[in-house]
């Protein structure tokens, strides 16, 4: 499964990988905008949008796997699994908020 490297955002921890993704996006957009603010920047933004969709799809698959019944029967999530789901939800919230700031 996904590793649970976390960044503690006070009460709402997120997966550390999301911060790395957005830092890379921000630096790249800044560097590109210093050279070209036209079509190249738009292509870069579209590529980042696609990468973010893939990242979120990976998070979704992780949650689906956690919630999948074992042996054909429904079951309650363990505390560790609940924490993983909470991390994914917090990470998606963080991603949505941060995307608006880019």
C-alpha positions as a LaTeX table, in Angstrom:
\begin{tabular}{lrrr}
\hline
Residue & $x$ (\AA) & $y$ (\AA) & $z$ (\AA) \\
\hline
Unk1 & 0.00 & 0.00 & 0.00 \\
Unk2 & 0.92 & 3.65 & 0.11 \\
Unk3 & 3.50 & 4.66 & 2.63 \\
Unk4 & 2.19 & 6.90 & 5.36 \\
Unk5 & 4.86 & 9.55 & 5.44 \\
Unk6 & 2.97 & 12.41 & 6.99 \\
Unk7 & 3.25 & 16.12 & 7.42 \\
Unk8 & 1.42 & 17.35 & 10.46 \\
Unk9 & $-0.71$ & 20.33 & 9.51 \\
Unk10 & $-1.82$ & 20.90 & 13.09 \\
Unk11 & $-4.96$ & 18.76 & 13.37 \\
Unk12 & $-5.07$ & 17.69 & 9.72 \\
Unk13 & $-2.05$ & 15.57 & 8.76 \\
Unk14 & $-1.50$ & 14.97 & 5.05 \\
Unk15 & 0.72 & 12.63 & 3.06 \\
Unk16 & 4.11 & 14.29 & 2.72 \\
Unk17 & 4.26 & 13.48 & $-0.97$ \\
Unk18 & 1.57 & 16.06 & $-1.75$ \\
Unk19 & 3.73 & 18.90 & $-0.43$ \\
Unk20 & 6.61 & 17.69 & $-2.58$ \\
Unk21 & 4.35 & 17.59 & $-5.65$ \\
Unk22 & 3.13 & 21.15 & $-5.15$ \\
Unk23 & 6.58 & 22.50 & $-4.36$ \\
Unk24 & 7.81 & 21.01 & $-7.63$ \\
Unk25 & 4.81 & 22.49 & $-9.51$ \\
Unk26 & 5.35 & 25.93 & $-7.99$ \\
Unk27 & 9.09 & 26.03 & $-8.71$ \\
Unk28 & 8.61 & 24.79 & $-12.26$ \\
Unk29 & 5.83 & 27.27 & $-13.03$ \\
Unk30 & 7.92 & 30.11 & $-11.61$ \\
Unk31 & 10.97 & 29.12 & $-13.69$ \\
Unk32 & 8.89 & 28.70 & $-16.84$ \\
Unk33 & 7.08 & 32.02 & $-16.38$ \\
Unk34 & 10.46 & 33.78 & $-16.19$ \\
Unk35 & 11.19 & 32.55 & $-19.72$ \\
Unk36 & 7.77 & 32.24 & $-21.39$ \\
Unk37 & 4.28 & 33.25 & $-20.28$ \\
Unk38 & 2.55 & 32.05 & $-23.43$ \\
Unk39 & 1.80 & 28.66 & $-24.87$ \\
Unk40 & 4.68 & 26.86 & $-23.13$ \\
Unk41 & 3.39 & 27.89 & $-19.71$ \\
Unk42 & $-0.11$ & 26.70 & $-20.67$ \\
Unk43 & 1.28 & 23.33 & $-21.77$ \\
Unk44 & 3.20 & 23.01 & $-18.50$ \\
Unk45 & 0.07 & 23.83 & $-16.48$ \\
Unk46 & $-1.90$ & 21.21 & $-18.45$ \\
Unk47 & 0.81 & 18.60 & $-17.80$ \\
Unk48 & 0.68 & 19.39 & $-14.06$ \\
Unk49 & $-3.09$ & 19.11 & $-14.10$ \\
Unk50 & $-2.81$ & 15.65 & $-15.64$ \\
Unk51 & $-0.15$ & 14.66 & $-13.09$ \\
Unk52 & $-2.37$ & 15.82 & $-10.23$ \\
Unk53 & $-5.32$ & 13.83 & $-11.59$ \\
Unk54 & $-3.08$ & 10.73 & $-11.69$ \\
Unk55 & $-1.92$ & 11.42 & $-8.11$ \\
Unk56 & $-5.50$ & 11.73 & $-6.86$ \\
Unk57 & $-6.54$ & 8.59 & $-8.77$ \\
Unk58 & $-3.76$ & 6.74 & $-6.97$ \\
Unk59 & $-5.10$ & 7.97 & $-3.64$ \\
Unk60 & $-8.60$ & 6.87 & $-4.62$ \\
Unk61 & $-7.39$ & 3.37 & $-5.50$ \\
Unk62 & $-5.68$ & 3.16 & $-2.11$ \\
Unk63 & $-8.92$ & 4.00 & $-0.28$ \\
Unk64 & $-10.88$ & 1.52 & $-2.40$ \\
Unk65 & $-8.38$ & $-1.21$ & $-1.51$ \\
Unk66 & $-8.62$ & $-0.37$ & 2.19 \\
Unk67 & $-12.41$ & $-0.50$ & 2.16 \\
Unk68 & $-12.70$ & $-3.68$ & 0.07 \\
Unk69 & $-14.40$ & $-6.53$ & 1.96 \\
Unk70 & $-12.05$ & $-9.37$ & 2.92 \\
Unk71 & $-13.20$ & $-12.88$ & 2.18 \\
Unk72 & $-16.51$ & $-11.64$ & 0.74 \\
Unk73 & $-17.76$ & $-10.15$ & 3.99 \\
Unk74 & $-17.98$ & $-6.54$ & 5.05 \\
Unk75 & $-15.86$ & $-5.54$ & 7.99 \\
Unk76 & $-14.97$ & $-2.50$ & 10.04 \\
Unk77 & $-11.74$ & $-0.72$ & 9.23 \\
Unk78 & $-8.91$ & $-1.06$ & 11.70 \\
Unk79 & $-7.60$ & 2.08 & 13.41 \\
Unk80 & $-4.60$ & 2.07 & 11.09 \\
Unk81 & $-6.86$ & 1.83 & 8.04 \\
Unk82 & $-9.10$ & 4.61 & 9.37 \\
Unk83 & $-6.01$ & 6.78 & 9.80 \\
Unk84 & $-4.95$ & 6.03 & 6.21 \\
Unk85 & $-8.40$ & 7.05 & 4.92 \\
Unk86 & $-8.26$ & 10.26 & 6.98 \\
Unk87 & $-4.80$ & 11.03 & 5.55 \\
Unk88 & $-6.11$ & 10.58 & 2.02 \\
Unk89 & $-9.14$ & 12.82 & 2.66 \\
Unk90 & $-6.95$ & 15.50 & 4.28 \\
Unk91 & $-4.47$ & 15.23 & 1.41 \\
Unk92 & $-7.21$ & 15.70 & $-1.18$ \\
Unk93 & $-8.54$ & 18.74 & 0.71 \\
Unk94 & $-5.03$ & 20.17 & 0.87 \\
Unk95 & $-4.54$ & 19.53 & $-2.85$ \\
Unk96 & $-7.80$ & 21.28 & $-3.75$ \\
Unk97 & $-6.96$ & 24.30 & $-1.60$ \\
Unk98 & $-3.37$ & 24.50 & $-2.85$ \\
Unk99 & $-4.36$ & 24.11 & $-6.50$ \\
Unk100 & $-6.48$ & 27.24 & $-6.19$ \\
Unk101 & $-3.40$ & 29.14 & $-4.97$ \\
Unk102 & $-1.27$ & 28.19 & $-7.98$ \\
\hline
\end{tabular}
